[in-house]
Amino acid sequence: MTPRIVELRQGLLKKNDQLAAALRLRFRDAGLFVVNLVSGPGSGKTLLLERTLSALKARGGRPAALVGDLETDRDARRLARAGCPVRQIETHGICHLDAEMIDRHLDAWDLPSHDVLFIENVGNLVCTSSYDLGESCRVALLSVTEGEDKPLKYPGIYNSADAVVLTKIDLADACEFDRDAARSHLLDVRPGVRLIETSAKTGQGVDDWLAFLDERRQGR
C-alpha cells in the first residue's frame, strides 16, 4: 500500500504545481505581487497582516488578501477593517491552502486593480511547505512564544521561505527567548535567509518589513 500512497501524493503535488505555474503567469500579467504567509497557529499572522494592509493603503497602495482557515470567516472580517478587499477560504479540515483553492476564490476579482495580494495560509508548520500557490514570495513567521528550536523541528517550512519574520518581539524577554540561538537555527536550515524582527502590537520592525516587501517587488 505504501507505494500507492506515495504515487497519489506525487500526483496531487504535480497537479498543484501545474496550476500554480498558471497562477504565477496570471499574477505576473496582472502586475500583481503575491506573498504567501506561512506559520504555525498563533504566530501573529493576522495582526501583522492587518497592520500591513493599513500601512500600504495609507501610502496609496492597493493591497488585497485571501485568508485560509479550517472554519469561520473571523480573520477575514477582522482584516476587512483595513478597508481592503478580503476573501476567506474555509478548508473544512484541510490543513493547507492549495493552488486550486486560490484559483477558485479569484473568480470575478479584478486582479490588475490591485498591486499586492497577501495569502494568509492555514496555521500549520508541515503541510503548507509542500504546496506552491503561484506566489512571488513565501514568508515564514516564527513567534518568540514558540521557542528558538522550531526551525530545527520543522525545517521544511523555513527552508522553503524567502524570508522569516520573527513576531511578538516585545515578548522576547518575558519568554526568555534567545535571539542568537533562533538566528543560528534558522541559518542552519536556510543559510543566508533574511530575518526581520517585528512586533505588530508596538509597531517595532514593521517599517523594516514594509521595506523588505518594497525590495522584493522591485526585484532586489
Rosetta blueprint (number, residue, H / E / L):
1 M L
2 T H
3 P H
4 R H
5 I H
6 V H
7 E H
8 L H
9 R H
10 Q H
11 G H
12 L H
13 L H
14 K H
15 K H
16 N H
17 D H
18 Q H
19 L H
20 A H
21 A H
22 A H
23 L H
24 R H
25 L H
26 R H
27 F H
28 R H
29 D H
30 A L
31 G L
32 L L
33 F E
34 V E
35 V E
36 N E
37 L E
38 V E
39 S L
40 G L
41 P L
42 G L
43 S L
44 G L
45 K H
46 T H
47 L H
48 L H
49 L H
50 E H
51 R H
52 T H
53 L H
54 S H
55 A H
56 L H
57 K H
58 A H
59 R L
60 G L
61 G L
62 R L
63 P E
64 A E
65 A E
66 L E
67 V E
68 G E
69 D E
70 L L
71 E L
72 T L
73 D L
74 R H
75 D H
76 A H
77 R H
78 R H
79 L H
80 A H
81 R H
82 A H
83 G L
84 C L
85 P L
86 V E
87 R E
88 Q E
89 I E
90 E E
91 T L
92 H L
93 G L
94 I L
95 C L
96 H L
97 L L
98 D L
99 A H
100 E H
101 M H
102 I H
103 D H
104 R H
105 H L
106 L L
107 D L
108 A L
109 W L
110 D L
111 L H
112 P H
113 S H
114 H L
115 D L
116 V E
117 L E
118 F E
119 I E
120 E E
121 N L
122 V L
123 G L
124 N L
125 L L
126 V L
127 C H
128 T H
129 S H
130 S H
131 Y L
132 D L
133 L L
134 G L
135 E L
136 S L
137 C E
138 R E
139 V E
140 A E
141 L E
142 L E
143 S E
144 V H
145 T H
146 E H
147 G L
148 E L
149 D L
150 K H
151 P H
152 L H
153 K H
154 Y L
155 P H
156 G H
157 I H
158 Y H
159 N H
160 S L
161 A L
162 D L
163 A E
164 V E
165 V E
166 L E
167 T E
168 K L
169 I H
170 D H
171 L H
172 A L
173 D L
174 A L
175 C L
176 E L
177 F L
178 D L
179 R H
180 D H
181 A H
182 A H
183 R H
184 S H
185 H H
186 L H
187 L H
188 D H
189 V H
190 R L
191 P L
192 G L
193 V L
194 R E
195 L E
196 I E
197 E E
198 T L
199 S L
200 A L
201 K L
202 T L
203 G L
204 Q L
205 G L
206 V H
207 D H
208 D H
209 W H
210 L H
211 A H
212 F H
213 L H
214 D H
215 E H
216 R H
217 R H
218 Q L
219 G L
220 R L
